[in-house]
């Protein structure tokens, strides 16, 4: 049995306090950056293009959106900078800079907050642990390159792995229980996953499978979290960027490439903004952004080229998800471009804590000027089953455009992965698609309810679909409606 790791040890950082005058905080729309080799400071907004979609009227369920957005306020930071090169970092792509990042973050936090600035160069490092009131700012021309050696992501930290709590390798960028944390800038986070063992752990029946099974059994049988210790000697891949039990989170402006697993993963966090981020994650099982058990989240102006779901809302897995019992709710996704392998906008399958009030608008599927390695299989993908249990109530999609969907425009299943022999009650209801315009798919709808737990309330309106190759497939679904929906030039009759 592994001993329980010390959370204090896992999160401890050290370093020198930088003496710096406290200036007024910048607004949330600015990230203070030192972008030149001379150290001159210039502001950089890192702001996505403003939302200008046609879906401006907030009626019906959408009336909740202005209130959600009013609560989402990116954090502001004092106008102090802490250049990692002043703490010994060397941007030559070879020198290990873990200690320098740790020292710069610690100094920034102890001074009351500010910006840890990464200047031009390629900075190799292990895990970076952020603290409250710290913005890790990666300037244009800068790359944080993460070590391919798993040992550089030890000691283990408390994390969530596919919806089950455990101690595992640290996410590459990690914060636990902090307020006002950010990763911003026009630079790059490079997971370098192709250089490490991560993909081999997962691919072709690799050794991850045994640890995955063990962790799921631990979660289902109630093994205390302190005894679910993996990390060294095990094969559960870490996440790229994870904020765990944090408030006031911002991820903005970055390009993120080659993560070992899920890319941006806020967990049990609130007031989260993910803005103007490009994700290029084409290894196995590399979702783009996965808010899990989170509330008041805005994902806007992002581009996802993934080898799994682009945006996937989650809330814990099976019995462990019910133990934590925190839903994901009040999540807004807008102005994003989806070029991922599975779902564009996804809910589940880890949804045992419940999901409600999800709003996505003005997104594009398989854009011709942002081609992904794999086409999106489903514009909307909702996955649940009786092993997960729980409920999904209120998924609202409007003003999606796109082309060449590989399978179905919307696939909603309550029998994901064959049900996994589950017996818990599961509920999926209130799925709305409005003003959709997509050319090319196998079907418009594939709806899979259960005889014992029926899918309820799927509503399509004011939408046009062309190039549809097969009729809809509907099972155990109540209250399915169509209003002004055209498929291959023919209006779908109202039920």
Secondary structure, 3 states (H helix, E strand, C coil): CCCCCCHHHHHCCCCCCCCCCCCCCCCCCCEEEECCCCCCEEEECCCCCCCCCCCCCCCHHHHHHHHHHHHCCCCCCCCCEEEHHHHCCCCEEEEECHHHHHHHHHHHHHCCCEEEEECCEEEEECCEECCCCEEEEECCCEEEEECCCHHHHCCCEEEEECCEEEEECCCCEEEECCEEEEEECCCEEECCHHHCCHHHHHCCCCCHHHHHHHHHHHHHHCCCHHHCECCCCCCCCCCCEEEECCEEEEEECCEEECCCCCCEEEECCEEEEEECCEEEECCCCCCCECCECCEEEEEECCEEEECCCCEEEECECHHHHHHHCCCEEEEEEECCEECCCCEEEEECCCECCCEEEEEEECCEECCCCCCCCCCCCEEEEEECCCCCCEEEEEEEEECCEEECCCCEEEEEECCHHHHHHCCCCEEEEEEEEECCEEEEECEEEEEECCCCCCEEEEEEEEEEEEEECCCCEEECEEEEEEEEEEECCEECCCC
